[in-house]
Amino acid sequence: MTAVKPGGFIPVVHAATNIRPDEIDTLVAAEAVSGALATLGFATEIVAVDLNRRDLEALQRRHPLLIFNLVDAVRGDGRLAPVIPSLMDALSLRYTGAHSDAWFETLSKVATKLKLQSEGLPTPEFSVDGSGLDPEAPVIVKAAWEHGSLGLDESSVVKGVKAGRTIKERNSRYRTEHFAEAYVEGREFNLALLEGTRGAVVLPIAEILFEGWREGTPRIVGYDAKWTPESEAYTGTPRRFGLEPNEPALAAKLKQLALSCWTLFGLTGYARVDFRVDSMGEPWILEVNVNPCLSPDAGFAVAAYQAGLSYPALVGRIVEAAPRALQAIA
């Protein structure tokens, strides 16, 4: 039974435009979530919001049971995403997913890595300006604030000696801060976590394969691999499930680390933790995503399907978790 009775009003909010493929995908997710909510018996509509209280105050006057929050950037800027849950907190509105505190703690990849390091959790060595890294070892230069792999491609992997120069060039080109992280050659895994009545559950583990890649091309899940279906990177990165029965020790280690991230950052509702596993079989935490894509063909929904959850059932589980999240932070 759902903790929120069907029949009430649950709007789906976003702040996406139709400019970039990753933002278009948010609009696709909003349509899908809205359809699932209607299937579950809720009244719903899709509402675009911005950096003011008026949009949310208008919803507040309609007495929603809760708000399904799909905002992961505002005006195309990922740094502004936590403003929306913060405004909802100020208006005493319940909402799905992570609380504003978790948003702020995970928004910066650098801040996330610092907290992981402080708790002794494995994450690759990094530098905010490119200094201090092995000059001959490969590093990957990433946007510090964006969680959609903005600007990430094969040219993002360079030798450490070029890290500082590449960071400055990317900062100028994309108008957002970048940092360098030690590049871990190996396998890549996504772990989707979904809150249940007894805490977070790790859904079946997805491994991202690298098939048909040109020799010497860095094996990374960059922007095209996520958002450009006609690209070689997209078609060359299929998912594979089955790690749990095939490599139970590795699966157990990844699950334990993902759940440690859930606890460390006080996550609620749903989240995704991304890993690399090196040639020695050691996992490294790359990213903690508190608002992973919920499009029906995205990795989170596919992992839920592998666990026996239909798309409406997945949306229903996320809705159920919202009242528990409110109680946890009260």
Secondary structure, DSSP 8 states (H G I E B T S, - for coil): --SS-TTSB--EEE---SSSHHHHHHHHHHHHHHHHHHHTT-B--EEE--SSSHHHHHHHTT--S-BEE--S-BTTBGGGTTHHHHHHHHTT--BSS--HHHHHHHHSHHHHHHHHHHTT-----EESSSTTS-TTSEEEEEESS-SS-TT-SGGGEEEGGGHHHHHHHHHHHHTS-EEEEE---SEEEEEEEEEETTEEEE---EEE---S--TT------HHHHH-TTSHHHHT--EE--HHHH-HHHHHHHHHHHHHHHHHTT--SEEEEEEEE-TTS-EEEEEEESS----TTSHHHHHHHHTT--HHHHHHHHHHHHHHHHHHH-
